[in-house]
Amino acid sequence: MSSVNFLEKLLDGVEVEWRALGSLGELVRGNGLQKKDFTETGVPAIHYGQIYTYYGLSTITTKSFVSPELANQLRKVDNGDVVITNTSENIEDVGKALVYLGEQQAVTGGHATILKPGKCLMGKYFAYFTQTDEFSGEKRKYAKGTKVIDVSAKDMAKISIPIPCPDNPKKSLEIQAEIVRILDAMTAHTAELTAELTARKKQYNYYRDKLLSFEDGEVEWKTLGEVARIRNGKDHKLLTEGTIPVYGSGGIMRYVNKSSFDRPSVLIPRKGSLGNLFYVDKPFWNVDTIFYTEVDESLVKTKFLYYFLTTAKLSELNQAGGVPSQTQSVLNKLLIPTPSLDEQDRIISILDKFDALTNSITEGLPREIELRQKQYAYYRDLLLSFPKPPTI
């Protein structure tokens, strides 16, 4: 059954009415609660900032707690309630929703609003709806401020929510529950893939470090300056558009018509994210925030050097107090193992396979996770997209 036919069957003959959030439950603005109030144990507490930095869509337990004495002064969050952020430095984090499913009553503070759903609204259904473009567009209408953006509880109450079978609460909640079930299943599958990817990355790091660890006397060690020349980058602003990537310390910045180097190289950031290395085997241009290397492949394979440098903790070699920076003189003194070229090829072959499984954007788990996330977003929008009268 196609997704469109499934939606038609689920909503066959069902009336959908857009209702203001304020008519679907009670909205209670939080009060008090600062991070300094947190305790190791006590009453569960939900801080608004944690909703967009720590929690997912729902939670049974809380990250933080407060004393019973303080909890008595704060707004209460019951099982099934939704805590919504009112304030953030960016509009994307305003209106994020967390469904509280814990058995023990929790509390929340200022910059958050508690939604206590009425008989026609399922909290998790609403929380999923807050992820849609429709909700995003609505909250932007009411957003106030520039540096700190706020959507008040009063304005949040005006946002319209689609409610199937509004005159039959039982059927309405059954339909909402089915939509939630589908989205929960897709979310859980993506979470499983993400957990598997994390485990594989740990496994990859373990084998990488093991393969690139050598006992004293096992191999000859040379300095980086002996096996490669470190070259500075150049300005790219006068170059015309083309197909050759321009690298900075954060990655590809643009594409131009000229290269600074056309052989395999390891790019090492000079400023910024010092451990953000790149292995490039096609022509490229690099700017002055990142070095490139001309490697003597009679001593060390370029890709072997790349893999080894990923274990070298280059960020710990920071030579500045402000923006992290690196110098050629420090890098040139780094000791590099030089096993036989055949052994280097063997290590490269093993690590390439692990890398494809864990880090490749076109292969392995990252690609699968990306596809699942797109599929989830598609079905979420499909399941939560209802005809909306032009007057709303």
N, C-alpha and C positions, 0 to 999 in steps of 0.2 A: 504494500500500500504506500502510495506516495505521501510525502509530508503534508501536501495541500489537502489530499483526500482524507488523511487522518484528522486534520484539524476540522474539516467540514463535518466528519462523522462525530467528533467529540462535541462540536457546537451545533449539531443539526437541530434546527428549530429553536435554538436558544436565543433569548433576547439579551443583549448586552447594553448596559447603561453606564455612562461615565458619570461618576459621582465625586464630589469634592472629598478629599481625604478627611476633612474635619467632620463630615457627616457619617463616616464609616468607623469611627472610634474616637476615643478621648486622647487628646494631645496634651501632654504635661511637660512644660519646660523644666529642665534640670536646674539645680542650684548648687553653689559651692563646689567642693572637691578639687583639690590641687594635688599635684604629684607628691608634695611633701607630706600629705596626709596618709600615704600608703603605709600599711603595716604588713608584717610577714604572714599573719593569720588574722582571722576575724570575719567580718561580713563581706561577701563578694562585692566588688566595685568595678564599674566599667567607666573608664576615662574616655572622653570623646576622641582624643588623639590616637588611642589604641585601636579604634574602629577602622582607621585607614592605614595603620602601620603594623598591626598584629593579628587582628581577627579576620576570619573569612565571613561568610554570609550568616552563620549561626554558631552558637557555642553553648556547651553545657557547663563549662567551668570558666572562671575569670582569671586573668593574669594577675590582678591586684586585689587587695583587701583593705578595709578600714576598720577602725575600732567600733564596737557597738554604740558607744556614746556619740561619735560623729554620725554614724549611720542613721540614728534617730532624727537627725536634722536634715537629712538628704531625701531626695525623691526616690520612691521605691520602684523597682523593676521586678515584675512577676513573671512566672513561666508563661511563654507565649507572647510576651511584650516585645516590641521592636524599639531599639534605641537608634535614633537618627542624628547624625552630626549636623549642626547648624553653622559651624564656623570652620574656616581653614584659610590657608594662604593661597589656595588655588580652587577654582570652581569645581574641579573634578571630584575633590574629596568632600565637598559640601553635599549633604543629602545621602551619604552612604548609610546603609542600614545594617544593623546587627540584630538577629533574632535571638533572644535569650531563652534557652531551653533548660536551664538549671532548676533543680527542685528547691534550693534555698533562695529565699528572696534576696535580690541584689539591690544596689543603689547606683545612681549616676549623678553627675554634677552639671555645672553650667556648660554652655556651648553644645548641649545635646537636648533632644526632645524625646520623650517616651511616648510611643503610640500604643495604646491599649485597644486592640482590635475589637470591634463590635461583632454582632452575630452574622454579618454578611462578608466579613473579611478575614482571610487567613494571613497571619503575620508573614510567613515565608513567601507567600504569593506576592505580597506587597514588596518584600525585600528584593525578590527577583525583578519586579517591575522597575525598581529604582536603578537597575543596570541598563535600561533601554534608552535609546535615543529620544523617545517621546518624553520620558521623565526628565532627561537631561535638558531638553529644550524648555520644559516648563519651569524648572528651578532657575534657569538663567534669567527668566523674565522677572523674577523676584529678588535676584542677587543684588546686594548692596555692598559698597566698599571697593577699594582698589588693592591695597597691600594686604588687608585682612577682609575676606569676603564672608558675608553672613546672609542666610535666609532664615528669617524669624519663624517661630512656631506658628504665628498668626498667618504668615504668607504660605508656609508649608501646607497649612490646612486648606488652602484654596486650590491646590494642585489636583487635577481630575485623575481618577483611577478607574479602569474598566472593570465592571462587575457583571459577570454572567448571571442570568436568572436572579435579578435583584429582588424579585418578589417571592422567591422560593429559597430561603437561606440554606436549607439542607442540600438542595441540588447545587446551589452556587458553590458551597464549600466543597462538595464532591468534585466538581469540575476544577476548582482551584487546586485541590489536593492532587488530582491527576496530572495537572500541568507541573506542579511542584515535584511530583514523583519522577516524571520524565527528566526534568532539569537536574534533580538530585543525582539520578543515575549517571548522567553525562558528566556532571561535576566530579563524582566519585571516581569514574574511570580515568579522567584526566589527572586526578590526585594520585591514583595508583601509578600511572606512567611517570609522573614527576618524582614520586618516591623511588621508583626503579632507576630513573636517571641519576638521582642523587647517590644511590648505592653504587651504580656503575662508575660514577666519577670518583668516588672514594676508592673503588677497586683499581681504576686506572691510575690514580695518583700513587697508590701503594706499589703497583708493578713498575710504574715509571721510576719512582725513587729507588726501588730495588735494582732495576736494570742499570741505573745510572750511578750506583754506589760502588766504589772500587776500594779494595783493601790497599794498604801501603805496599808499594813495590809491585802491585799487580799490573799497573799500566804506567806509562810515562805521562807526566803532567806538564803542560806548557801554559804560559800566560795567554790571555786573550789577545794581547798585543802581538804575540808571536804567531798566532794562527789566523789572525784577521786584521784588516785595517778598518778602523772606525771612521766613517765619513759624515760630515755635517749635511743637513738638508738645506734647501734654498727656497726663496719666496716663489709662490706660484701665481700671484695675482695677475701678472702680465701674460700668462699662457692662455691660449685659446682652448675652447671646448674640444674634447676628443674622447678617446676610449681608454686612455691610460689612467689608472687610479692614482690619486694624490693621497698620501698617508700623512696623518698627524698622530699625536699620541693617543687619540681616541679612536683611530681607525680611518676609513676612507672618507675624505672630505668632498671630493668632486672628481671629475674625469677631464683630462687634458690631452693635448696632441703631442706631448714630448715626454721623454723619460729621463730620469737622472741616473738610472742603472737598469741594465737589461738581463742580469743573471741572477740566480737564486741568492737570496740575502736574508739575514735576520735583522729586523728593524727593532731598535731599542729606544724607548722614549727618553728624551733628554729633560723634559719637563712634564709635570702632571702625573699620570698614572704610570709610575716607573716600572711596574711589573707587567704591563700590558704589551707583551711582545707579539711580533707578527713574523711568520715565515711567508715569504713571497717568492714565487718561482717564475713570475712573468714580469715584463717591463713595468716600472713604476716611477713615480716622482714622490719625494719626501720633503716635507717642510722643515723649518729649523727647530721644531719642538721634538724631532725624532731623528736618531742616527740611523744610517744603514751600514752594513758590513760587507767588505770584500774579503771573502773567506778563501784561504789557501787550501783547496780540496785535496792536495797531496798529503795534508796532515789531518784534516778533519772535514767530514761531510757537513755541508751547511745545515741540513735538517737535523743531524745529530747535535750540532752546536745549539740549534734552536731548542731541541728537547732538553738538553742539559741546562741551558740558561733559565728554562721555566722552573727548575728546581733551586735556582741560586738565590732566591729571595732578594731580588734587585731593589725592591722598595726599601729594604733596610739600609741601603747604601746612600740614602738621601743626603745631599750636601747643602741643603738650604733649610732655613727656619720657617719660611712662608710657603710659597708654592714648591712642592717637591721637585728637586732637580738633580741631574746626574752629570758627571764630567768624564771626558775621555780618559784622563789620567787615572781615575779610580777604576774604570772599567778595564783598562788595559792591564791592570794588575791581577785581575781575576784568574784563578787557576782552572784550566780546562783539561779533563782527561783525554788522552789520545790513544785509545785501543786500536787494534788493527782496523783497516778500512772494511775488511770482511765482517768483523765483529760489529762495527758501527752500522753496516747495512742490515745485519740481523736484528739489532736493537731497533733501528728505524722501522723495519717491517712489522715488528710486534706492536710498537707504539702507534703506528699508522692505523692498524686494525682497531685498537682501542679508541683512538681519536675519532675514527669514523662512526663508531657506535655511540659515543658520548657527546661529541662537540660539533659534528658536521650538521650544517643547516639543511642539507639535501638528503641525508641518510640518517638511519637510526632513530633513536627515541626523540631527539629534539624536533625532527620533522613530523613525527607522529603526534607529539604534543601540540605542535603548531596547528596541524590539521584538525585535531580534536577541539581545540579552542575555537577555531573558526566554525566548526560544525555546531558547537554549543551556542555560539553567538547567533548563528543562523536560526537554529530551532528556538532559542529564547525569544528572539524578535518575532518569529513566526507565531509562536504560541501566545505571545502577549500583545500582538498587533490586532486591534479591533477597529472596525469603522468608527470614526469619531464625527459627530455632527459638527458642522462648520461654526455653530454658535458657541461652542465650548472653547 
